[in-house]
Amino acid sequence: MQDFWDVHGIIFIICMFFFPRLTLLFSSVATGGCLWWLGLVFAPRLLVAILATAHYWDTNPILVILTWVWALGGESTEKKVVEKKVRRTVVVDQQGNVIHVSKEIE
């Protein structure tokens, strides 16, 4: 197994932190099949953590653990920010039946 620092540097980590999709797409990170592309589109941080675990767990376990903390914390924070930006309006009648549900981006 190769060491992370033999292949990548600090600039790679900074780019992965701020632009995970672009860095995965244009870097020398391993690409794969359908699951890789789904991970890239829907959960790039989790894809990074999975790839880091598969490739660097033996040589850099602390870096892999930090990657998982970043991945899980970043995904949940991103979802909370999106929920705060979307305003949901529900219209109900006097019997409590839902008449209309709408979502607006603030």
N, C-alpha and C positions, 0 to 999 in steps of 0.2 A: 504494500500500500504506500502511496505517496503522501508526503506531508502537504498540508494546505499551503504553507508558505513557500514551498518549492514551485507551486503552480500559479498561485495568485498572490496579490499584495493588498496593501491597505486601501488603495484606490478601488479595487474590486469590491471590497467590503462596503465602502462608502456608496458606491454605485448600486450595489445590491440592496442596501438599506433604504435608499431614497427612490430608486427606480427598478424594482425587482423584475417587472415584466420585460422592460427593455434590456436589462443586463442579461437575463436568461436567454432572450432571443438573439442577441448579438455577441455573446461571449462564447468561450470555449466549453461551456457547461454541457454535459451530456444531454442529448435530446432523445426522445423516445416515441412511443406510439400514441394511441388515443388517450391514455391516462395522463401522459405528460402534457399533452395539449389542453386537456380539461383542467389540469392543475394550473397551467399557465394562465388560462382565461379566468377561472373562478377563484383560485386560492394560490397565488404565486408565492406567498410567504411559506405556506405549508409545503409546497413543492420544493422550495429551497431547503427547508428543514429536513425533508425526507432524503433529498439528494446528499445533503451534508452528512446525515447519519449513515447512509449507505457507503459513502466514499471516505469519510474522514473520522469515523468514530474511534478506530484503533489508534490513530496518530494524534488527533486533536479533540479529545472528549469535552474539554471545557468550552471550546469554540462551538461544538455541536450543541451543547446544553444552552449556551447563550443564543444560538440560532433558534432553538425551540421556544425559549422565552420570548424572543422577538416575534416569532411567527404567531404564537398563540395570543400574545398581548396585542400585537398589531392588528390581527384579524378582528378581535372583539372590539377594540377601540374604533376601528374603521366602521363597523356595523352600528355602533352607538352614535357616531357622528352623522351617519346617513339617516338614522331614525329621528334624530333631532331636527334635521333639515326638512323632513317630510311631515306636513301637517295632514292629519286624517280627520275628515268630517263625516259623521254618521247622522242621518236623519231618520227618526223613528216616529211612528204614529202614537195615538193615545193608548193603544193596546200593547205597545212595546214591540211591534213588528218593525223590522228594518226596512225602510223605504229606499234609501239611497246611501251609498258609501263613496266618498271621493277622497283622492289624495292630491295634495298640492306641494310643490317644491317651493320652499321659502327663499 
